[in-house]
């Protein structure tokens, strides 16, 4: 319900309603200014955070590649070491057999 006052020139909106309307406009402007200021202060932080996330993702990818390369090199080195160990073990078994035969020959002569 609106309250109208009758003035000299006809109906007039009460001063309180006009004052509230002006104050509402001022508050809306202040709220918009505060939101814009806060956003402008937040934006560089958000952008630097996005940059950091990008750097972390890149570094994480590089670490995964490095881990994969290290695992492959270790696996290859392990395979080489196993092959060399197997060869040396077979050579030791042959040499032990030859030594055993030579000992038996020595004892028989």
Backbone bond lengths (Angstrom), bond angles and torsions (degrees), N, CA, C in turn:
res aa  C-N    CA-C-N  psi(-1)  N-CA   C-N-CA  omega(-1)  CA-C   N-CA-C  phi
1 X - - - 1.440 - - 1.519 108.54 -
2 X 1.314 116.75 127.88 1.459 121.84 178.90 1.520 109.40 -96.16
3 X 1.295 112.69 141.05 1.467 117.68 177.26 1.513 107.10 -105.62
4 X 1.330 117.31 124.63 1.454 122.86 179.89 1.517 108.71 -112.17
5 X 1.283 113.69 136.66 1.465 117.73 174.03 1.518 107.52 -102.39
6 X 1.268 115.31 142.04 1.458 119.18 179.35 1.512 107.16 -94.19
7 X 1.308 115.49 120.69 1.455 120.34 179.32 1.506 110.31 -111.25
8 X 1.277 113.64 -168.35 1.459 119.47 -176.88 1.518 110.99 -64.39
9 X 1.337 116.70 -38.23 1.466 120.14 -177.31 1.523 112.55 -99.53
10 X 1.268 121.00 12.49 1.444 123.55 178.66 1.523 111.28 119.28
11 X 1.369 118.46 -162.71 1.469 121.05 -177.56 1.524 111.56 -65.07
12 X 1.323 116.93 138.64 1.464 123.89 -179.80 1.521 108.11 -129.64
13 X 1.349 116.57 136.44 1.463 120.84 176.37 1.517 107.35 -70.70
14 X 1.305 117.49 133.21 1.468 119.09 -179.34 1.522 111.33 -55.90
15 X 1.301 116.48 150.32 1.465 123.07 -178.15 1.517 111.64 -60.65
16 X 1.314 118.70 -35.06 1.472 121.33 -179.67 1.526 111.51 -62.80
17 X 1.321 117.39 -40.22 1.454 120.93 179.86 1.516 110.14 -66.85
18 X 1.327 116.85 -41.97 1.467 120.71 177.46 1.525 110.28 -63.14
19 X 1.315 115.67 -42.92 1.474 120.09 -179.52 1.520 109.80 -63.14
20 X 1.343 117.49 -43.11 1.472 120.64 178.59 1.528 110.89 -63.20
21 X 1.282 118.15 -38.28 1.458 121.61 178.89 1.526 111.10 -64.76
22 X 1.331 115.93 -43.41 1.465 119.99 178.53 1.523 110.05 -65.09
23 X 1.336 116.79 -43.68 1.471 120.22 179.94 1.534 110.69 -63.89
24 X 1.338 115.96 -38.27 1.467 119.23 177.55 1.514 111.25 -61.67
25 X 1.309 116.46 -42.09 1.470 120.31 177.69 1.524 110.61 -63.16
26 X 1.332 116.77 -42.26 1.470 120.52 179.09 1.523 111.16 -62.94
27 X 1.336 115.95 -43.91 1.466 119.29 -179.72 1.523 111.32 -65.02
28 X 1.343 116.07 -40.69 1.471 118.80 177.28 1.520 110.02 -59.81
29 X 1.309 117.00 -42.87 1.462 120.48 178.11 1.516 112.13 -63.02
30 X 1.330 116.20 -42.44 1.470 120.42 179.06 1.530 110.73 -64.38
31 X 1.329 116.30 -42.67 1.475 120.22 179.54 1.523 109.48 -62.95
32 X 1.318 117.64 -44.51 1.474 120.72 178.24 1.528 110.98 -60.91
33 X 1.325 116.45 -42.89 1.469 120.06 178.56 1.522 110.96 -62.75
34 X 1.342 116.82 -42.81 1.473 119.87 179.82 1.524 110.70 -64.78
35 X 1.323 116.24 -41.38 1.469 119.83 179.53 1.530 109.83 -63.79
36 X 1.325 117.17 -45.56 1.472 120.53 179.11 1.522 111.38 -62.69
37 X 1.333 117.14 -42.15 1.463 120.63 179.58 1.530 110.54 -63.57
38 X 1.331 115.46 -46.36 1.470 119.51 179.51 1.523 111.05 -62.26
39 X 1.328 116.98 -42.01 1.456 120.76 179.08 1.525 110.57 -63.99
40 X 1.324 117.06 -43.36 1.461 120.64 179.28 1.519 111.86 -64.69
41 X 1.326 117.35 -31.27 1.468 120.22 176.15 1.527 110.78 -76.66
42 X 1.334 115.94 -32.16 1.466 120.99 -177.60 1.528 112.12 -78.36
43 X 1.315 117.46 -34.06 1.465 122.17 -173.70 1.529 113.64 -55.22
44 X 1.359 120.26 -48.40 1.475 118.45 178.79 1.532 112.32 -61.84
45 X 1.330 116.09 -36.08 1.468 119.32 178.82 1.523 110.31 -64.83
46 X 1.320 116.11 -42.68 1.457 120.07 179.28 1.532 110.49 -64.54
47 X 1.336 116.61 -41.59 1.464 119.90 -179.85 1.521 111.10 -65.58
48 X 1.337 117.32 -40.43 1.465 118.19 178.95 1.524 110.42 -69.17
49 X 1.341 116.94 -32.50 1.467 119.95 176.01 1.526 109.97 -65.44
50 X 1.316 117.29 -41.90 1.462 120.41 177.53 1.525 110.55 -63.31
51 X 1.334 116.95 -38.65 1.466 120.29 176.84 1.528 110.66 -62.68
52 X 1.340 116.18 -43.24 1.461 120.07 179.14 1.526 111.06 -63.84
53 X 1.321 116.82 -41.42 1.468 120.22 178.31 1.522 109.83 -61.00
54 X 1.318 116.58 -41.78 1.462 120.92 178.70 1.525 110.68 -63.32
55 X 1.329 116.61 -43.40 1.472 120.39 179.11 1.522 110.79 -64.67
56 X 1.342 116.86 -40.77 1.464 120.61 179.19 1.523 110.11 -64.55
57 X 1.331 117.01 -42.78 1.469 120.07 178.02 1.519 110.96 -60.82
58 X 1.324 116.25 -43.47 1.464 120.63 179.38 1.527 110.61 -63.74
59 X 1.325 116.16 -46.19 1.464 120.95 179.76 1.527 110.79 -63.22
60 X 1.319 116.22 -40.41 1.467 120.53 178.48 1.526 110.53 -62.09
61 X 1.328 116.60 -42.46 1.470 120.08 177.27 1.518 111.78 -63.20
62 X 1.335 116.12 -42.34 1.471 119.96 177.37 1.518 111.33 -62.76
63 X 1.335 116.49 -39.73 1.466 120.14 179.11 1.523 110.72 -65.20
64 X 1.340 116.83 -39.80 1.465 120.08 177.92 1.528 110.99 -62.16
65 X 1.341 116.95 -43.11 1.462 120.54 177.84 1.523 111.40 -62.78
66 X 1.336 116.32 -43.97 1.457 120.88 179.25 1.524 110.72 -63.08
67 X 1.323 116.76 -42.82 1.467 121.06 178.39 1.523 110.45 -59.77
68 X 1.324 116.03 -43.60 1.458 121.01 179.64 1.529 111.11 -63.03
69 X 1.346 116.58 -43.96 1.468 120.46 178.91 1.524 110.69 -62.85
70 X 1.331 116.85 -43.43 1.473 120.58 -179.92 1.518 109.94 -62.54
71 X 1.346 116.58 -45.57 1.464 119.78 179.57 1.529 111.02 -59.86
72 X 1.329 117.23 -42.43 1.471 120.56 179.28 1.524 111.27 -63.87
73 X 1.338 116.21 -43.96 1.471 119.28 179.85 1.526 111.16 -64.93
74 X 1.324 116.98 -41.71 1.472 120.24 178.63 1.519 110.09 -64.09
75 X 1.341 116.90 -41.57 1.462 120.94 179.27 1.533 110.05 -62.47
76 X 1.343 117.29 -42.96 1.465 120.96 178.85 1.527 110.17 -64.65
77 X 1.338 116.80 -45.44 1.468 120.06 179.23 1.525 110.85 -62.04
78 X 1.335 115.85 -38.20 1.464 119.53 178.80 1.528 110.50 -65.52
79 X 1.322 117.02 -41.71 1.469 119.80 178.57 1.531 111.01 -63.31
80 X 1.343 116.41 -40.80 1.466 119.95 177.66 1.525 109.76 -63.70
81 X 1.330 116.75 -44.31 1.467 120.73 -178.93 1.531 110.90 -62.98
82 X 1.337 116.66 -40.50 1.472 120.08 178.94 1.523 110.19 -65.02
83 X 1.327 116.86 -41.89 1.470 120.03 179.27 1.526 110.23 -63.67
84 X 1.338 116.84 -43.91 1.473 119.98 178.88 1.526 110.68 -64.47
85 X 1.331 116.81 -40.95 1.466 120.32 179.22 1.528 110.40 -62.68
86 X 1.332 116.16 -43.19 1.468 120.27 179.74 1.523 110.46 -62.64
87 X 1.318 116.49 -42.31 1.465 120.32 178.59 1.526 111.25 -64.09
88 X 1.328 116.08 -44.74 1.469 119.43 179.65 1.524 111.49 -65.31
89 X 1.313 116.78 -37.77 1.467 120.64 178.55 1.529 110.43 -63.66
90 X 1.346 115.95 -43.68 1.470 119.55 177.97 1.528 110.77 -63.90
91 X 1.324 116.10 -40.34 1.465 119.96 178.61 1.525 110.03 -64.00
92 X 1.322 117.26 -40.97 1.470 120.91 178.47 1.524 110.26 -63.23
93 X 1.325 116.39 -42.39 1.472 119.65 179.06 1.533 110.71 -62.45
94 X 1.356 117.44 -42.46 1.465 120.86 178.03 1.531 110.53 -63.68
95 X 1.354 115.66 -45.96 1.462 118.99 -178.84 1.529 111.27 -65.16
96 X 1.327 115.84 -35.93 1.478 119.18 177.90 1.527 110.27 -65.78
97 X 1.320 116.15 -39.86 1.459 120.26 178.31 1.527 110.62 -65.11
98 X 1.343 117.06 -44.76 1.464 121.23 178.10 1.519 109.45 -60.91
99 X 1.322 117.41 -44.38 1.472 121.54 179.70 1.527 110.43 -61.67
100 X 1.301 116.23 -41.62 1.469 120.16 179.39 1.530 110.71 -63.21
101 X 1.331 116.58 -42.81 1.460 120.97 178.90 1.533 109.71 -64.37
102 X 1.353 116.61 -43.12 1.470 119.99 179.05 1.518 110.87 -62.46
103 X 1.320 119.46 -38.54 1.460 122.30 177.98 1.519 111.03 -64.14
104 X 1.313 115.64 -40.79 1.466 119.30 179.72 1.522 110.61 -66.53
105 X 1.358 116.08 -37.42 1.468 119.84 177.31 1.510 110.82 -65.80
106 X 1.324 115.03 -40.57 1.456 119.88 -179.28 1.521 110.22 -64.51
107 X 1.305 117.54 -40.28 1.463 120.95 -179.38 1.521 111.89 -70.02
108 X 1.314 116.32 -30.96 1.444 118.83 -178.73 1.526 112.25 -79.38
109 X 1.322 119.36 -16.52 1.468 121.32 179.79 1.453 111.68 -102.21
